[in-house]
Amino acid sequence: MPPALAAAAPAPQPIHEIAPHTTPELLHTLNHGSSVLTLAVGDDRIYSGTQNGEILVWSLGDFQLLHRIQAHKRSVMCLFLSDDRSLLLSSASDPIVNIWCPKTMERLYEIYSTNDSFGDIFSVAFSSQHQTVYYGAQNTSIQWVGLHDSERRVSRESEAHPDRRNHRFFDSRAIGGTSTPRPTDERYDLIPQSHTVLETSKRANKMFAHFGYVYCMLVTKGSTSYMPPGDDVLISGGGDGTIKAWKLGGKEIGPDGFETGLEEIMMIGEADANSVMSLTIDGSFLYSGKLDGVVELWDLDTEQKLRVIKAHEGDVMSVQMGWGYLWSAARSGTVSKHNTAYYGKDSEASQDVSQKYRCLTQWKAHEGKILSSAVTSYDDKELYISGANDNNVAVWLLPSQPSREQPIPVLDEDVMIKSLRDFVAYKTVSSRVEYAEDCRRGASFLRSLFRKLGGDVQMLSADDQLHHPVVMAKFSGKAPIAQRKRILFYGHYDVVPADTRKGKWENDPFQLTGLNGYLYGRGVSDNKGPIMAALYAVTDLMQAKSLDSDIVFLIEGQEESGSKGFKETIRKYKDCIGHIDYILLANSYWLDDETPCLTYGLRGVMHATVCVESKNPDLHSGVDGCYMVNEPLTDLVMLLAKLKGPKNRITLPGFYDGILPLTAEEEARYDDILSVLMAQNKAKGRDGKDVSAESLKANLLARWREPNLTHHKVKVSGPDGSLISSHASAKISVRLVPGQQVEEVTSSLTKFLEEEFGNLDSDNKLSIEIDEQAEPWLGDPGNYIFRTMEDAVLKAWNPLFARRSSNLSSPTGDEASNTNINGTTDTKPSNTNNGPSAKLGRPLYIREGGSIPAIRFLEKEFNAPAAHLPCGQASDSAHLVNERLRVLNLSKSREIFRYVFQKL
């Protein structure tokens, strides 16, 4: 007989709502006369496990009760549906795990352990890859058994069955001893007989998997770089507060006498007894529901805790990811919906990322404690389902989600552009803390893509947990190891912010948009497009079986914010990276929109903060101002003025001493550049009216090969008004050129400021903080790597050049490592004109005034020469609104890298 009807769940009571998000509608209540401890949801059914040992199955279509099965003798603690929906697993407070047919609810398997004092089985999971059941228990163990292991099949009348065997604590086996009577209940006779009985081997047991109850488990694929993407990984959460990831499938017997079927590969969290009650996963991001209303977010690639969310007042018993949102339910009877750093078909287009992980909706869903939940879509409806100890299952109809702008599908889109489209969607802004999770998502995407295309991938992190990981991917060549060269490609997956508030972007900057032969989006030119070009160049060679050299990608996540932690990370993993012969990067642009270039020099940079502080608080200039008061801002201004003299000459002692002189070969390169720029001016009708060749050349020399010092901004303490600020600070930068050493300039600047401050005879305090350092870089345009790059550019952009360079022979001996061949034999431009630019016999060799912190560091660290290929055009608007990259440049860059990777 069905139980008498009890009160349905009350109408939802909104606690918190942020428009346009609203509290869901209570669509239906499924009532039962026992607490709902666990839920699972299939394609068209809801499965509910109850305190009285029953499993109830309800239709999602009409909410009719389809099955009501006495499944266990005691409370059903966990339900788990296999990923193909063919098996339903249940565990309980009795020592039995059952497996059911989800459609017919036939009892297919009965599984038991031979261990006494096993306690409640809080969690159960199933690996489809290994066809193995894993169950976690009150006695801190995780045990397992294979469904098709014939050696584990036993008779239903086995004496080792928990119903029949003697218990070592409660039963006496001695002569005259007695057995403790087993509890009986007429309901026990209603439990269906199983088709197969499996007895877990005593060796298939991981005791003390946690130092606490094993409350929750899940099985995932591809969520951590520690395992191949196709392998199942078990993740468990314990009462000790830790989370562990386990490698599955071992069959050997370890030195402890137990099977190696469960091998720990990761432990995160503190063993502080703050129990992990629930888990859900989204890519490499793992959310754990804990005591006291806390949800923690972990990155499984780097083992770092990214965020702590205070979601409820009570313990978080269930967490789910659905439609791009985090759903959590607690013992307080409340359900919360948080937005996340989610990337998928349901991701929001909103750029208001400062509000990420904000509670959008919270409502009182049950009068009792919510112990379980599930999410599903059915009949075009999005449903959230909750179960509680008020004996109710509540089915919530979620309101239509806010509009989510999606990229327009492109039929038969090139796979490289498709990958770039996905890559650009990640808001990997490293300079703002609110994008931290997005940066990790971008790194995980890149890791998955490298691995998918055949790379051996690792996520590298320094000990400082604030830094985003460096993605390292190795692609092995087929040449004999002794003859194989190793080429390092450096890039960065982070981008600068894209401010959309003023409406200057024509499209969503994080949605790749194709228009008139260009691809628009933040990072498409700097540096995500070039990374994709290099990656797919490698895949081209692998598919053609023409990749002889090893290619090592090092893609960092903080280049746009000073490459913080990059040096420490590379040094930590230098042995893992291995020997490097050549270094390539593609992180700049042509000098114009028409002429391919190669970059052989960059300025270095040193950023500093100069601060003057008073021992007094902020003072009123009328009340306290007089000649006896040394004002910090006055001291600071006087110091800054000492740094530069007439015509912006920097006054640091010996500052210009080490600068390399301009050679005839380098001057010839500037003549090439001038021939192109002046031809463009002539084609545009200027013909020297705006600028002469001499002044243009002087401008290039000043920006590319001369140092400079810039005062950026000054900050003072206190509000606006007639104050004497107690604190004044200024940001300055010094751009350095080859021949200058950043450490020497830093020391000289510090000493100079301290001496000049001493001459002021001020009672204020001076402090100097060095914020960032990057050494200048000067490549050798005549060495083998540049000559190979030049030949590749000539082949890819053949119609743009009047003649091809001489055939390039393979280097031998010292020539391969550091040749010094004159690379300027063809410096005179052809007299043939083609439109606005003179037609050259080779690409322009240019330098740049900007800085890339990593390039010179990598050269010195690996004792290998570097070369720099600009992929984009001058009008790409990198770092600006409407950043773009021409599709033709992207495909030509792929060709160039393919040639270079093959030839080096």
MARDREN-708213 format. One record per residue (C-alpha): z, x, y. Coordinates in steps of 0.05 Angstrom, whole numbers, padded with zeros to 5 digits, always signed. Layout:
! residues N
ZXY ...
END
This chain:
! residues 904
+00000+00000+00000 -00016+00026+00069 +00043+00035+00115 +00060-00016+00166 +00026-00005+00233 +00064+00038+00281 +00055+00046+00355 -00011+00078+00375 -00012+00139+00418 +00001+00121+00491 -00053+00124+00543 -00062+00194+00570 -00015+00214+00626 -00051+00262+00674 -00007+00319+00696 -00058+00363+00730 -00131+00354+00749 -00180+00395+00790 -00243+00358+00809 -00293+00348+00780 -00253+00358+00716 -00214+00296+00694 -00167+00275+00638 -00205+00253+00576 -00207+00181+00553 -00167+00164+00491 -00223+00140+00447 -00183+00123+00384 -00115+00132+00351 -00108+00144+00276 -00038+00126+00255 -00002+00147+00192 +00070+00141+00170 +00082+00216+00170 +00078+00275+00218 +00009+00306+00226 +00017+00381+00214 -00054+00405+00209 -00126+00382+00224 -00196+00402+00204 -00261+00370+00226 -00328+00369+00190 -00396+00344+00210 -00375+00271+00207 -00302+00270+00183 -00232+00285+00206 -00184+00315+00155 -00109+00307+00168 -00053+00342+00130 +00015+00308+00134 +00088+00321+00124 +00092+00279+00061 +00039+00321+00026 -00021+00276+00037 -00091+00291+00062 -00124+00234+00098 -00198+00233+00112 -00226+00190+00169 -00297+00175+00189 -00319+00201+00257 -00369+00145+00262 -00324+00083+00255 -00255+00115+00245 -00248+00082+00176 -00201+00114+00127 -00246+00143+00072 -00195+00179+00028 -00120+00184+00022 -00100+00237-00027 -00032+00260-00050 -00051+00333-00045 +00015+00371-00051 +00087+00359-00069 +00111+00380-00001 +00084+00384+00070 +00012+00404+00080 +00017+00464+00126 -00056+00485+00135 -00126+00458+00125 -00187+00505+00127 -00260+00483+00121 -00309+00536+00096 -00365+00555+00144 -00417+00518+00103 -00373+00456+00099 -00374+00457+00022 -00300+00472+00011 -00236+00445+00041 -00175+00489+00029 -00103+00464+00036 -00036+00500+00033 +00033+00471+00035 +00108+00482+00031 +00099+00483-00045 +00072+00548-00076 +00002+00519-00088 -00065+00527-00053 -00116+00473-00069 -00191+00471-00057 -00225+00404-00049 -00296+00377-00045 -00298+00352+00027 -00344+00294+00009 -00311+00266-00054 -00242+00298-00046 -00244+00321-00118 -00194+00376-00132 -00238+00434-00150 -00187+00491-00155 -00113+00499-00160 -00087+00568-00141 -00017+00595-00150 +00020+00661-00143 +00064+00691-00196 +00114+00715-00144 +00181+00679-00138 +00213+00664-00071 +00145+00656-00041 +00165+00603+00009 +00119+00560+00051 +00045+00578+00053 +00034+00572+00128 -00039+00593+00130 -00101+00596+00086 -00171+00622+00099 -00235+00632+00059 -00287+00687+00061 -00356+00661+00043 -00382+00732+00038 -00332+00751-00016 -00319+00680-00043 -00246+00696-00038 -00185+00655-00016 -00131+00687+00027 -00064+00655+00039 -00006+00677+00083 +00066+00659+00067 +00137+00655+00089 +00155+00718+00051 +00110+00759+00099 +00056+00769+00047 -00019+00756+00045 -00047+00745-00024 -00118+00732-00048 -00160+00711-00107 -00235+00707-00119 -00262+00639-00139 -00310+00669-00189 -00263+00720-00219 -00262+00698-00292 -00202+00742-00307 -00159+00699-00261 -00175+00633-00295 -00117+00606-00335 -00099+00543-00374 -00069+00484-00338 -00009+00493-00384 +00003+00565-00366 +00076+00584-00372 +00069+00625-00308 +00054+00562-00267 +00109+00549-00215 +00124+00482-00247 +00140+00514-00314 +00162+00586-00305 +00234+00608-00299 +00255+00625-00229 +00291+00691-00225 +00342+00665-00175 +00352+00592-00195 +00344+00596-00270 +00385+00636-00321 +00347+00667-00379 +00409+00692-00415 +00437+00660-00478 +00471+00597-00457 +00439+00599-00389 +00413+00537-00355 +00353+00520-00311 +00359+00486-00244 +00329+00416-00250 +00261+00410-00216 +00255+00357-00162 +00216+00296-00184 +00180+00242-00146 +00132+00188-00170 +00083+00212-00117 +00074+00278-00154 +00038+00240-00210 -00014+00219-00159 -00038+00291-00147 -00107+00296-00178 -00118+00345-00235 -00159+00406-00215 -00223+00428-00249 -00202+00500-00250 -00135+00537-00245 -00132+00607-00216 -00073+00653-00221 -00067+00706-00167 -00060+00776-00193 +00006+00810-00178 -00037+00867-00150 -00075+00823-00102 -00016+00822-00055 -00004+00853+00013 +00072+00851+00021 +00098+00857+00092 +00029+00842+00121 +00072+00824+00181 +00146+00833+00192 +00152+00758+00198 +00121+00694+00172 +00044+00694+00169 +00034+00633+00213 -00042+00633+00224 -00106+00664+00199 -00181+00659+00213 -00244+00692+00186 -00297+00719+00233 -00360+00762+00235 -00384+00810+00288 -00323+00806+00332 -00303+00879+00331 -00341+00944+00333 -00295+00970+00278 -00335+00932+00225 -00409+00920+00210 -00432+00855+00244 -00448+00820+00178 -00380+00833+00146 -00325+00782+00144 -00260+00802+00179 -00194+00768+00168 -00148+00761+00228 -00076+00742+00220 -00019+00726+00268 +00054+00735+00249 +00123+00715+00268 +00136+00787+00289 +00090+00777+00349 +00033+00821+00323 -00040+00805+00306 -00076+00844+00253 -00149+00850+00232 -00165+00864+00159 -00224+00893+00122 -00239+00852+00060 -00269+00862-00008 -00240+00925-00038 -00230+00924-00114 -00197+00991-00126 -00124+01001-00143 -00089+01040-00088 -00034+01092-00096 +00018+01037-00086 -00008+01001-00148 -00039+00943-00108 -00112+00925-00098 -00148+00950-00035 -00176+00880-00022 -00140+00877+00044 -00144+00939+00088 -00113+00938+00158 -00163+00961+00211 -00126+00940+00274 -00058+00917+00299 -00049+00890+00369 +00011+00860+00404 +00084+00879+00406 +00132+00869+00348 +00179+00831+00393 +00188+00768+00350 +00148+00727+00401 +00112+00692+00345 +00037+00682+00342 +00030+00609+00324 -00045+00599+00331 -00111+00636+00339 -00182+00623+00362 -00240+00670+00374 -00299+00673+00421 -00343+00734+00409 -00299+00795+00415 -00246+00756+00454 -00186+00731+00414 -00138+00679+00442 -00069+00674+00412 -00021+00616+00423 +00051+00640+00427 +00122+00616+00441 +00144+00591+00509 +00076+00564+00529 +00039+00630+00531 -00033+00644+00511 -00055+00717+00507 -00126+00741+00512 -00146+00804+00472 -00210+00844+00469 -00221+00864+00396 -00270+00918+00414 -00220+00958+00455 -00154+00930+00427 -00133+00914+00498 -00096+00854+00525 -00137+00826+00582 -00096+00768+00606 -00032+00727+00596 -00039+00653+00611 +00022+00609+00622 -00008+00545+00594 +00051+00500+00576 +00126+00492+00577 +00131+00489+00501 +00106+00534+00445 +00030+00535+00438 +00017+00510+00368 -00058+00504+00371 -00115+00537+00411 -00189+00521+00407 -00253+00545+00442 -00301+00489+00457 -00360+00482+00506 -00340+00544+00544 -00268+00522+00555 -00201+00542+00525 -00162+00482+00498 -00089+00491+00481 -00037+00443+00454 +00039+00451+00454 +00104+00425+00425 +00116+00393+00493 +00062+00342+00475 +00014+00368+00528 -00058+00391+00523 -00089+00439+00574 -00161+00457+00589 -00175+00525+00621 -00241+00555+00643 -00259+00623+00615 -00305+00683+00619 -00351+00647+00570 -00425+00663+00560 -00465+00614+00518 -00507+00552+00523 -00448+00514+00554 -00429+00566+00606 -00419+00543+00677 -00464+00566+00733 -00408+00568+00783 -00397+00635+00817 -00325+00619+00836 -00300+00670+00786 -00235+00681+00824 -00213+00616+00792 -00226+00639+00721 -00173+00622+00670 -00148+00568+00716 -00119+00504+00687 -00171+00451+00702 -00137+00392+00666 -00070+00380+00634 -00046+00315+00605 +00010+00286+00563 -00026+00270+00498 +00031+00253+00451 +00104+00232+00455 +00120+00281+00400 +00104+00354+00387 +00030+00370+00380 +00023+00414+00318 -00053+00418+00309 -00120+00405+00343 -00195+00409+00332 -00259+00404+00373 -00326+00376+00352 -00389+00342+00376 -00411+00278+00343 -00465+00228+00362 -00477+00265+00428 -00404+00259+00445 -00356+00317+00457 -00289+00303+00423 -00221+00336+00425 -00175+00316+00369 -00099+00326+00368 -00046+00313+00316 +00029+00309+00327 +00096+00292+00295 +00092+00222+00326 +00050+00206+00264 -00014+00200+00305 -00082+00232+00306 -00112+00222+00376 -00187+00226+00387 -00204+00242+00459 -00273+00230+00490 -00286+00286+00539 -00318+00266+00605 -00387+00292+00619 -00379+00365+00637 -00399+00388+00707 -00472+00404+00714 -00490+00470+00682 -00554+00502+00706 -00591+00534+00649 -00650+00581+00650 -00716+00546+00640 -00737+00562+00568 -00795+00610+00565 -00840+00601+00505 -00859+00665+00468 -00820+00707+00518 -00823+00782+00507 -00761+00801+00467 -00743+00856+00516 -00744+00808+00575 -00705+00757+00533 -00652+00811+00522 -00652+00828+00595 -00645+00754+00612 -00583+00751+00569 -00556+00817+00596 -00563+00796+00669 -00524+00732+00655 -00460+00773+00647 -00424+00780+00714 -00404+00852+00702 -00376+00867+00771 -00330+00926+00760 -00302+00930+00831 -00266+00863+00827 -00209+00850+00780 -00228+00777+00772 -00290+00799+00734 -00252+00842+00684 -00265+00795+00626 -00338+00789+00645 -00345+00864+00642 -00316+00865+00572 -00363+00808+00552 -00422+00849+00578 -00400+00910+00539 -00393+00867+00476 -00462+00838+00486 -00491+00908+00492 -00453+00931+00431 -00481+00873+00390 -00552+00885+00415 -00550+00959+00400 -00524+00944+00331 -00575+00890+00319 -00631+00939+00335 -00606+00991+00287 -00556+01033+00327 -00490+01060+00303 -00443+01034+00357 -00374+01051+00382 -00334+01026+00441 -00302+01086+00475 -00240+01078+00519 -00193+01127+00551 -00119+01117+00545 -00116+01082+00613 -00124+01009+00595 -00151+00990+00664 -00219+01021+00650 -00277+00984+00619 -00304+01013+00554 -00363+01061+00549 -00413+01034+00498 -00439+01090+00454 -00498+01077+00408 -00532+01129+00363 -00602+01122+00335 -00618+01174+00283 -00685+01210+00280 -00723+01226+00217 -00735+01300+00229 -00693+01350+00188 -00625+01358+00220 -00636+01432+00234 -00699+01415+00274 -00675+01350+00305 -00662+01347+00380 -00608+01302+00408 -00624+01264+00473 -00570+01229+00513 -00589+01169+00555 -00538+01152+00608 -00534+01084+00643 -00484+01032+00667 -00475+00959+00652 -00433+00942+00713 -00463+00915+00778 -00443+00906+00850 -00420+00837+00874 -00472+00783+00890 -00447+00742+00949 -00478+00672+00945 -00434+00639+00996 -00483+00647+01054 -00542+00621+01013 -00585+00684+01020 -00601+00688+00946 -00662+00647+00929 -00636+00636+00858 -00572+00644+00818 -00564+00720+00818 -00537+00718+00746 -00596+00678+00720 -00658+00720+00711 -00716+00688+00748 -00789+00707+00742 -00832+00698+00804 -00900+00727+00822 -00895+00786+00775 -00823+00803+00791 -00757+00791+00755 -00700+00772+00802 -00626+00778+00787 -00565+00821+00800 -00570+00886+00761 -00642+00876+00739 -00662+00941+00774 -00594+00975+00777 -00585+00987+00719 -00595+00934+00666 -00671+00934+00667 -00678+01009+00656 -00627+01006+00599 -00669+00953+00564 -00732+00995+00575 -00700+01056+00543 -00671+01015+00485 -00736+00981+00467 -00773+01047+00473 -00728+01072+00417 -00741+01009+00375 -00816+01019+00384 -00811+01089+00356 -00766+01066+00299 -00814+01011+00279 -00871+01061+00280 -00829+01110+00241 -00841+01161+00297 -00770+01174+00321 -00757+01247+00304 -00699+01261+00352 -00630+01230+00354 -00620+01185+00415 -00549+01175+00440 -00536+01120+00491 -00475+01126+00535 -00470+01063+00578 -00409+01060+00622 -00377+01001+00657 -00351+01029+00723 -00407+01069+00756 -00408+01022+00815 -00334+01033+00826 -00330+01109+00821 -00338+01119+00746 -00262+01115+00738 -00240+01138+00670 -00310+01161+00650 -00295+01235+00648 -00231+01225+00609 -00266+01181+00559 -00324+01229+00547 -00277+01288+00539 -00234+01248+00490 -00295+01231+00447 -00337+01293+00458 -00335+01314+00386 -00355+01244+00365 -00414+01245+00413 -00436+01313+00387 -00484+01366+00411 -00534+01345+00465 -00600+01379+00482 -00626+01336+00539 -00598+01283+00586 -00639+01226+00615 -00622+01172+00664 -00659+01119+00704 -00617+01097+00762 -00659+01100+00825 -00725+01078+00856 -00792+01102+00881 -00799+01126+00952 -00847+01069+00966 -00877+01011+00926 -00939+01047+00902 -00926+01119+00881 -00889+01137+00817 -00834+01189+00828 -00787+01235+00791 -00718+01249+00821 -00692+01320+00815 -00634+01321+00864 -00575+01279+00887 -00521+01291+00938 -00448+01293+00915 -00393+01255+00950 -00318+01260+00964 -00282+01198+00989 -00214+01206+01021 -00161+01164+01056 -00125+01197+01115 -00060+01163+01135 -00010+01175+01191 +00057+01140+01187 +00115+01135+01234 +00188+01132+01216 +00194+01074+01264 +00173+01002+01250 +00117+00969+01290 +00136+00972+01364 +00117+00933+01426 +00074+00976+01471 +00105+00947+01534 +00178+00952+01513 +00175+01017+01474 +00110+01052+01493 +00119+01118+01529 +00098+01191+01525 +00158+01205+01481 +00131+01161+01425 +00079+01194+01379 +00034+01136+01361 +00003+01141+01290 -00064+01113+01312 -00070+01164+01368 -00054+01221+01320 -00105+01194+01271 -00160+01188+01322 -00148+01258+01347 -00151+01285+01276 -00216+01248+01260 -00248+01274+01324 -00234+01346+01301 -00277+01338+01239 -00344+01336+01275 -00372+01373+01335 -00435+01367+01377 -00497+01341+01341 -00453+01317+01284 -00438+01388+01261 -00380+01388+01211 -00325+01435+01234 -00292+01452+01167 -00290+01529+01161 -00346+01556+01117 -00372+01486+01104 -00446+01506+01106 -00440+01574+01075 -00462+01558+01003 -00520+01512+01018 -00583+01533+00982 -00642+01553+01027 -00707+01514+01027 -00757+01549+00981 -00833+01548+00989 -00839+01508+00924 -00792+01455+00949 -00825+01452+01017 -00892+01440+00981 -00860+01379+00948 -00842+01351+01016 -00914+01362+01038 -00936+01318+00979 -00888+01265+01002 -00911+01268+01074 -00984+01261+01053 -00967+01195+01019 -00922+01167+01075 -00969+01186+01131 -01028+01156+01093 -00988+01091+01087 -00974+01092+01162 -01048+01102+01176 -01068+01045+01130 -01018+01000+01166 -01048+01017+01233 -00991+01061+01257 -01025+01129+01250 -00967+01169+01278 -00949+01119+01333 -00880+01106+01304 -00861+01173+01276 -00894+01242+01270 -00900+01281+01206 -00851+01333+01233 -00797+01282+01249 -00808+01246+01183 -00800+01311+01145 -00738+01329+01184 -00709+01261+01169 -00721+01269+01094 -00691+01339+01094 -00629+01314+01131 -00618+01255+01084 -00632+01291+01019 -00611+01364+01026 -00562+01367+01084 -00488+01348+01079 -00455+01296+01123 -00387+01268+01141 -00377+01194+01156 -00318+01155+01184 -00319+01087+01150 -00262+01044+01176 -00193+01047+01206 -00135+01002+01187 -00069+00993+01224 -00005+00957+01207 +00019+00894+01242 -00017+00834+01271 -00066+00836+01329 -00035+00845+01397 -00001+00897+01441 +00031+00935+01385 +00044+01008+01369 +00027+01006+01295 +00074+01045+01250 +00018+01060+01201 -00055+01079+01213 -00105+01100+01160 -00179+01117+01157 -00231+01120+01102 -00278+01179+01106 -00332+01207+01060 -00365+01275+01056 -00435+01278+01025 -00446+01346+00992 -00509+01382+00971 -00524+01433+00917 -00489+01499+00932 -00426+01464+00955 -00368+01454+00907 -00331+01388+00912 -00264+01419+00896 -00272+01473+00949 -00293+01423+01002 -00234+01378+00983 -00186+01436+00989 -00217+01458+01055 -00213+01387+01084 -00141+01379+01064 -00120+01446+01093 -00159+01434+01157 -00128+01366+01170 -00058+01391+01155 -00066+01450+01203 -00095+01407+01258 -00040+01356+01248 +00012+01411+01255 -00019+01431+01321 -00005+01361+01348 +00070+01374+01343 +00080+01302+01321 +00141+01274+01286 +00096+01228+01246 +00078+01240+01173 +00008+01257+01148 -00017+01240+01078 -00086+01252+01048 -00109+01216+00985 -00173+01236+00949 -00203+01171+00924 -00266+01194+00889 -00305+01258+00875 -00376+01270+00850 -00412+01336+00847 -00482+01344+00875 -00538+01352+00824 -00602+01393+00827 -00650+01392+00769 -00706+01442+00754 -00773+01408+00763 -00806+01465+00724 -00766+01459+00660 -00789+01427+00596 -00754+01360+00604 -00785+01348+00674 -00853+01371+00650 -00849+01323+00592 -00828+01267+00639 -00885+01283+00686 -00936+01280+00631 -00907+01213+00608 -00913+01185+00679 -00985+01209+00684 -01003+01175+00618 -00968+01110+00635 -00994+01105+00707 -01061+01139+00694 -01104+01098+00743 -01059+01118+00801 -01073+01193+00793 -01135+01233+00808 -01128+01280+00749 -01083+01292+00690 -01036+01349+00682 -01051+01404+00633 -01033+01391+00560 -00960+01403+00547 -00944+01450+00490 -00879+01447+00452 -00826+01494+00478 -00797+01551+00438 -00735+01592+00446 -00705+01594+00515 -00762+01553+00544 -00735+01490+00511 -00666+01497+00541 -00681+01522+00612 -00752+01541+00629 -00769+01566+00698 -00844+01554+00700 -00873+01542+00768 -00880+01466+00770 -00916+01465+00837 -00985+01493+00821 -01018+01427+00838 -00982+01412+00903 -01041+01396+00947 -01060+01323+00947 -01130+01300+00933 -01173+01278+00991 -01190+01215+00953 -01156+01154+00982 -01142+01090+00946 -01114+01038+00993 -01053+01058+01033 -01033+01121+00995 -01066+01186+00980 -01083+01195+00907 -01042+01252+00878 -01051+01292+00815 -00979+01280+00794 -00917+01239+00811 -00877+01254+00873 -00816+01297+00863 -00761+01269+00907 -00687+01278+00921 -00638+01225+00943 -00580+01221+00990 -00537+01178+00945 -00492+01200+00888 -00484+01187+00814 -00417+01215+00792 -00435+01223+00719 -00499+01264+00719 -00473+01333+00738 -00411+01323+00698 -00452+01308+00635 -00496+01369+00647 -00436+01415+00651 -00397+01381+00595 -00455+01385+00544 -00490+01446+00574 -00556+01408+00574 -00608+01397+00629 -00617+01327+00659 -00677+01290+00687 -00680+01226+00726 -00734+01173+00722 -00736+01122+00779 -00760+01057+00747 -00763+01010+00806 -00797+01005+00873 -00768+01019+00942 -00767+00944+00956 -00725+00926+00895 -00665+00910+00940 -00614+00940+00893 -00543+00925+00917 -00574+00873+00965 -00592+00800+00960 -00651+00780+00916 -00650+00844+00875 -00714+00849+00834 -00756+00892+00787 -00830+00887+00777 -00849+00867+00706 -00903+00921+00707 -00852+00974+00725 -00806+00951+00668 -00861+00955+00616 -00887+01022+00643 -00816+01050+00640 -00813+01030+00567 -00878+01068+00555 -00852+01129+00591 -00787+01131+00552 -00825+01121+00487 -00867+01182+00502 -00808+01225+00525 -00764+01207+00466 -00821+01224+00419 -00839+01290+00452 -00772+01321+00468 
END
